[in-house]
Amino acid sequence: MLLRLFLRSMSLAAKFGLTIAIARVLGFAAIGEYGLAVAVSVIASKLCGLGFSAEVNRQLSGAARDAAIESARVLRGIYAAFYAIAGLGLVTASLCGLLPGASADLESLCLVLLVAASEHYALEANTYVFSIHRPREGSTMLFLRTGGWSAIAIVGLLAHVFGDVRMIFVLWILTNVGVIVWAWALLTQTVSRGPGITIPKKDSASTLRTTWLAGLHFYIGGILLAGLQYAERFIASAWLSAAEVGHYVFVWSLANAAQTIAYATVGVIAGPRLARAASGSDVDWRDAFGKSLRSTVGVSVAVAAGIAATSPLLFWLAKERMTPAALATLLILLVSFLLRSVGDLLWSASVARRARTRIVTGMCSAAAVALPLSLWLISDHGATRVAFAHLLASISVLLALSWALGGQRAGARDDV
């Protein structure tokens, strides 16, 4: 437990330090490109899962482990085909000028797409390792994926070994490939050691279909939730210069710590706790949800206050000027991420109560409101309006998930 907490803390520190190092060494245009790669990789981690992840991991943790590993092998091919089709489509759209804000540099675009694909499958493989009850190896892989390579990149930047953000992308990709190879070596050892319950290969297609249907609603909702976290960044890249986007991404990265730390300390344990309480009485549910809500708000407010207090030092470290506009952008984003922290909890609660249809309806409504407003705010204005667009999206998400949760009673489920 202490090892996992230590590694997670070091990962967050390394990712944060990498943002500052890129700003100091490569400038804010590079920060903008790096920020877009991060956004693409996060959205890809939701989109590329195709709705299979949750059920496959549930099976891996139980008696049908060998059958689940066989399903995971089949999914490798499905994921690879999806990466190839999606990547080819995006590259073609970019070359035809149909992808607003995309890099005109084909090499950079291809590297970003490789980052997204490798990040998704490294995440999948990493969760497989946790699911087969290898927490020490899984935690080490998580550290390598999120913090280890970032620490190496910081050293490379400060030593002037890395002179281009594309070199950082290559390091990121190679680290993900290493994690994938290691994870599958462990999975192969697990099968060879047995025992496990298998299913006939002829039933694998039916099993995958059932798995996909079980997670479809949450898959759609998760994509929309992740998309609304970064939508304003992509819209801004079509209207603002690379340096302006970079300045925004830097401030965004500072404020995002409030949500990230709240999720790492409260959110990861709130989900299982709420899932257990959802099958009990209304009193049990209110107690569990109320405790998690108080903890989430407390942690996120404390972190946000710390960021606001230390922001002059953080700006100085990145060679960024603390202008009134930058301060306003930071404060707006801190409020936005406070709301996002609560939204993460509402998402976990809605999933725990299986509010399938209401999650999809609510998130579609949030996107239908937030995206046009973001386009209107950003098209003729600067970075401060981009932050307002993020805040409006956060409010939309909070309202949508509150509505989704409000329609479910403890012990109820929406299987429509």
C-alpha positions in Angstrom: 0.0 0.0 0.0 2.8 2.4 1.0 4.8 1.5 -2.1 1.8 2.2 -4.4 1.1 5.5 -2.7 4.8 6.5 -3.0 5.0 5.5 -6.7 1.8 7.4 -7.5 3.1 10.5 -5.8 6.3 10.3 -7.7 4.5 9.8 -11.0 2.4 13.0 -10.4 5.5 15.0 -9.5 7.3 13.8 -12.6 4.5 14.6 -15.0 4.2 18.0 -13.4 7.9 18.6 -13.6 8.0 17.5 -17.2 5.5 20.3 -18.1 7.8 22.9 -16.5 10.9 21.4 -18.1 9.4 21.6 -21.6 8.3 25.2 -21.0 11.8 26.2 -19.8 13.8 24.3 -22.5 11.6 24.1 -25.6 9.2 26.9 -25.1 5.4 27.2 -25.0 4.8 26.2 -28.6 6.3 22.8 -27.6 4.0 22.8 -24.5 1.0 23.2 -26.9 2.1 20.3 -29.0 2.8 18.1 -25.9 -0.6 19.1 -24.4 -2.5 18.1 -27.6 -0.7 14.7 -27.5 -1.7 14.3 -23.8 -5.3 15.1 -24.7 -5.4 12.7 -27.7 -3.9 9.9 -25.5 -6.5 10.4 -22.7 -9.4 10.4 -25.2 -7.9 7.4 -27.0 -7.7 5.5 -23.7 -11.5 5.7 -23.6 -12.3 5.5 -27.2 -10.0 2.6 -28.2 -11.2 0.3 -25.4 -14.4 -0.3 -27.5 -16.4 -1.1 -24.4 -14.6 -4.4 -23.5 -12.2 -3.4 -20.7 -14.4 -3.5 -17.6 -15.8 -6.9 -18.2 -12.5 -8.5 -19.4 -10.8 -7.3 -16.2 -13.7 -8.6 -14.1 -13.2 -12.0 -15.6 -9.5 -11.9 -15.2 -9.8 -11.4 -11.5 -12.1 -14.5 -11.1 -12.0 -18.2 -11.8 -12.4 -17.8 -15.6 -9.0 -16.4 -15.8 -7.6 -18.5 -18.7 -10.7 -17.8 -20.8 -10.4 -14.1 -20.1 -6.7 -14.2 -21.2 -7.8 -15.9 -24.4 -10.4 -13.1 -24.9 -7.6 -10.6 -24.3 -5.5 -12.2 -27.0 -8.4 -11.9 -29.5 -8.9 -8.3 -28.5 -5.2 -7.6 -29.4 -6.0 -8.1 -33.0 -9.3 -6.1 -32.8 -7.5 -3.2 -31.2 -4.6 -3.3 -33.8 -7.2 -3.2 -36.6 -9.0 -0.3 -34.9 -5.7 1.6 -34.5 -4.8 1.1 -38.1 -8.2 2.2 -39.5 -8.6 5.2 -37.2 -5.0 6.3 -37.7 -5.3 6.1 -41.5 -8.5 8.0 -41.4 -7.0 10.8 -39.3 -3.9 11.1 -41.4 -6.0 11.3 -44.6 -8.2 13.9 -43.0 -5.2 16.0 -42.0 -3.6 15.8 -45.5 -6.9 16.9 -47.0 -7.2 19.8 -44.6 -10.3 18.4 -42.9 -8.8 18.3 -39.4 -8.8 21.8 -37.9 -5.9 22.5 -35.6 -4.0 19.3 -36.5 -0.3 19.6 -37.0 0.8 20.2 -40.6 3.9 18.1 -39.8 3.0 14.6 -40.9 5.8 13.1 -38.8 4.5 14.9 -35.6 1.0 13.7 -36.3 2.0 10.1 -36.8 4.0 10.2 -33.6 1.0 11.6 -31.7 -1.2 8.8 -33.1 1.4 6.2 -32.1 1.5 7.8 -28.6 -2.3 7.4 -28.4 -2.3 3.8 -29.6 0.6 2.7 -27.4 -0.8 4.6 -24.4 -4.2 2.9 -24.7 -2.9 -0.6 -25.0 -0.2 -0.1 -22.3 -3.1 0.9 -20.1 -5.1 -2.1 -21.0 -2.2 -4.5 -20.4 -1.4 -2.7 -17.1 -4.9 -3.2 -15.8 -4.8 -6.9 -16.9 -1.8 -7.3 -14.5 -3.7 -5.7 -11.6 -6.7 -8.0 -12.4 -4.6 -11.2 -12.1 -3.6 -10.1 -8.7 0.0 -8.9 -9.3 -0.2 -5.5 -7.6 3.5 -5.0 -7.1 4.3 -5.5 -10.8 1.2 -3.6 -11.9 2.2 -0.6 -9.7 5.7 -0.6 -11.1 4.3 -0.6 -14.6 1.9 2.2 -13.7 4.9 4.2 -12.5 6.9 3.6 -15.6 4.0 4.5 -17.8 3.1 7.7 -16.0 6.2 8.9 -14.2 9.3 6.9 -15.0 9.6 8.0 -18.6 8.7 11.6 -17.6 11.6 11.7 -15.1 14.0 10.5 -17.9 12.6 13.1 -20.2 13.2 15.8 -17.6 16.9 14.8 -17.3 17.2 14.6 -21.1 15.8 18.1 -21.5 17.9 19.7 -18.8 21.0 18.0 -20.2 20.0 19.3 -23.7 20.0 15.7 -25.0 16.4 16.2 -26.1 16.1 19.2 -28.3 12.7 18.5 -29.8 9.3 17.5 -28.4 9.2 14.6 -30.9 12.1 12.9 -29.0 9.9 13.0 -25.9 7.1 11.3 -27.9 9.5 8.5 -29.0 10.6 7.9 -25.4 6.9 7.8 -24.3 6.1 5.2 -27.1 9.1 3.0 -26.3 8.2 2.9 -22.6 4.6 1.9 -23.4 5.9 -0.9 -25.7 8.2 -2.2 -22.9 5.2 -2.3 -20.4 3.1 -4.2 -23.0 5.8 -6.8 -23.5 6.3 -7.2 -19.8 2.6 -7.5 -19.1 2.0 -10.2 -21.6 5.0 -12.1 -20.3 3.3 -12.2 -16.9 -0.1 -13.2 -18.5 1.6 -16.0 -20.3 3.2 -17.3 -17.1 -0.2 -17.1 -15.4 -1.8 -19.3 -18.0 1.1 -21.9 -17.9 0.9 -22.1 -14.1 -2.9 -22.5 -14.1 -5.4 -23.6 -12.9 -8.2 -21.8 -14.6 -11.5 -22.4 -16.3 -11.6 -22.2 -20.0 -14.3 -21.9 -22.6 -14.4 -23.3 -26.1 -12.8 -21.0 -28.7 -16.0 -21.3 -30.8 -17.8 -19.4 -28.0 -15.3 -16.5 -27.9 -17.2 -14.3 -30.4 -20.4 -14.7 -28.3 -18.5 -14.0 -25.1 -16.9 -10.8 -26.6 -20.3 -9.7 -27.8 -21.9 -10.1 -24.4 -18.9 -8.3 -22.8 -19.3 -5.4 -25.2 -23.0 -5.0 -24.7 -22.6 -5.0 -20.9 -20.3 -2.0 -21.0 -21.6 -0.1 -24.0 -23.5 2.6 -22.1 -20.5 3.4 -19.9 -18.2 3.3 -22.9 -20.2 6.0 -24.7 -20.5 8.1 -21.5 -16.8 7.7 -20.7 -15.8 8.9 -24.2 -18.0 12.0 -23.9 -16.7 12.7 -20.3 -13.1 12.5 -21.5 -13.8 14.5 -24.6 -15.4 17.4 -22.7 -12.3 17.5 -20.5 -10.1 18.5 -23.5 -12.5 19.8 -26.2 -11.7 23.4 -25.7 -8.0 22.7 -26.2 -8.7 21.3 -29.7 -11.0 24.1 -30.6 -8.5 26.7 -29.4 -5.7 25.1 -31.5 -7.8 26.1 -34.6 -8.0 29.8 -33.5 -4.9 30.5 -31.4 -1.2 30.3 -32.1 0.8 27.3 -30.9 2.4 29.5 -28.3 -0.9 30.8 -27.0 -2.2 27.2 -26.8 1.0 26.3 -24.9 0.5 29.1 -22.3 -3.1 27.8 -21.8 -2.0 24.2 -21.5 0.6 25.1 -18.9 -1.9 26.9 -16.7 -4.4 24.0 -17.3 -1.7 21.6 -16.1 -1.3 23.5 -12.9 -5.0 23.7 -12.1 -5.6 20.0 -13.1 -3.6 18.9 -10.1 -6.7 19.6 -7.9 -8.7 17.0 -9.8 -5.8 14.5 -10.3 -4.8 14.4 -6.6 -8.5 14.3 -5.4 -9.0 11.3 -7.7 -5.8 9.6 -6.7 -6.5 9.9 -3.0 -10.3 9.6 -2.8 -11.7 8.6 -6.2 -9.8 5.3 -6.6 -11.3 3.9 -3.4 -14.7 5.7 -3.7 -15.7 3.6 -6.7 -15.6 0.2 -5.0 -17.1 1.6 -1.8 -20.0 3.1 -3.7 -20.5 -0.1 -5.7 -20.8 -2.1 -2.5 -23.2 0.5 -0.9 -25.4 0.6 -4.1 -26.7 -2.9 -3.3 -27.7 -1.9 0.3 -30.2 0.5 1.8 -30.7 4.2 1.1 -29.1 5.0 4.5 -26.0 3.0 3.6 -25.8 4.7 0.3 -26.2 8.2 1.7 -23.5 7.6 4.3 -21.0 6.2 1.7 -21.7 8.9 -0.8 -21.6 11.7 1.8 -18.3 10.6 3.2 -16.7 10.4 -0.3 -18.2 13.8 -1.3 -16.8 15.5 1.8 -13.4 14.0 1.3 -13.4 14.9 -2.4 -14.3 18.5 -1.8 -11.8 18.8 1.1 -8.9 17.4 -0.8 -9.6 19.4 -4.0 -10.1 22.7 -2.2 -6.9 22.2 -0.2 -4.9 21.4 -3.4 -6.5 24.3 -5.3 -5.6 26.7 -2.4 -2.0 25.4 -2.4 -1.7 25.9 -6.2 -3.1 29.4 -6.0 -0.7 30.3 -3.2 2.4 28.9 -4.9 1.5 30.0 -8.4 4.1 32.8 -8.6 6.9 30.3 -7.9 5.5 27.8 -10.4 5.2 30.5 -13.1 8.7 31.6 -12.4 10.1 28.1 -12.7 8.5 27.8 -16.2 9.8 31.3 -17.2 6.2 32.4 -17.5 5.0 35.9 -16.7 2.3 36.1 -14.0 0.1 38.6 -15.8 -3.5 39.5 -14.6 -4.9 37.5 -17.6 -2.8 34.4 -16.6 -3.9 34.7 -13.0 -7.6 35.0 -14.1 -7.2 31.9 -16.3 -5.7 30.0 -13.4 -8.4 30.9 -11.0 -11.2 30.0 -13.5 -9.6 26.7 -14.2 -9.2 25.9 -10.5 -12.9 26.4 -10.0 -13.6 24.3 -13.1 -11.4 21.4 -11.8 -13.0 21.6 -8.4 -16.3 20.9 -10.2 -14.6 18.1 -12.2 -13.5 16.5 -8.9 -17.1 16.3 -7.8 -18.0 15.1 -11.3 -15.6 12.2 -11.0 -17.4 11.1 -7.8 -20.8 11.5 -9.5 -19.6 9.4 -12.4 -18.5 6.6 -10.0 -21.8 6.8 -8.2 -23.8 6.7 -11.4 -21.9 3.7 -12.6 -22.3 2.0 -9.2 -26.1 2.4 -9.5 -26.0 1.3 -13.2 -27.7 4.4 -14.5 -26.9 3.2 -18.0 -29.5 5.1 -20.1 -29.4 8.2 -18.0 -25.6 8.4 -18.2 -25.7 8.4 -22.0 -28.6 10.8 -22.2 -27.1 13.2 -19.7 -23.6 13.2 -21.3 -25.0 13.7 -24.8 -27.0 16.6 -23.5 -23.9 18.1 -21.8 -21.9 17.8 -25.0 -24.7 19.3 -27.1 -24.7 22.4 -24.8 -21.0 22.7 -24.0 -19.4 22.3 -27.5 -21.3 25.1 -29.3 -20.8 27.4 -26.4 -17.0 26.6 -26.4 -16.8 27.3 -30.2 -18.6 30.6 -29.7 -16.5 31.7 -26.7 -13.1 30.7 -28.2 -13.5 31.7 -31.9 -13.0 35.5 -31.4 -11.3 35.7 -28.0 -8.2 34.8 -26.1 -7.0 32.2 -23.6 -9.2 33.5 -20.7 -12.3 32.7 -22.8 -10.8 29.2 -23.4 -10.8 28.7 -19.6 -14.4 29.9 -19.4 -15.3 27.3 -22.0 -13.7 24.6 -19.8 -15.7 25.9 -16.8 -19.0 25.8 -18.8 -18.2 22.3 -19.9 -17.5 21.3 -16.2 -20.9 22.8 -15.1 -22.6 20.9 -17.9 -21.0 17.6 -16.9 -21.9 18.2 -13.2 -25.5 18.9 -14.0 -25.7 15.9 -16.4 -24.3 13.4 -13.9 -26.4 14.9 -11.0 -29.4 14.2 -13.1 -28.2 10.7 -14.0 -27.6 9.8 -10.4 -30.8 11.5 -9.1 -32.9 9.1 -11.2 -31.6 6.0 -9.4 -32.5 4.5 -6.0 -30.1 2.4 -4.0 -30.4 -1.2 -5.2 -32.0 -0.1 -8.5 -30.5 -0.6 -11.9 -31.2 0.8 -15.4 -30.7 -2.0 -17.9 -32.5 -0.4 -20.8 
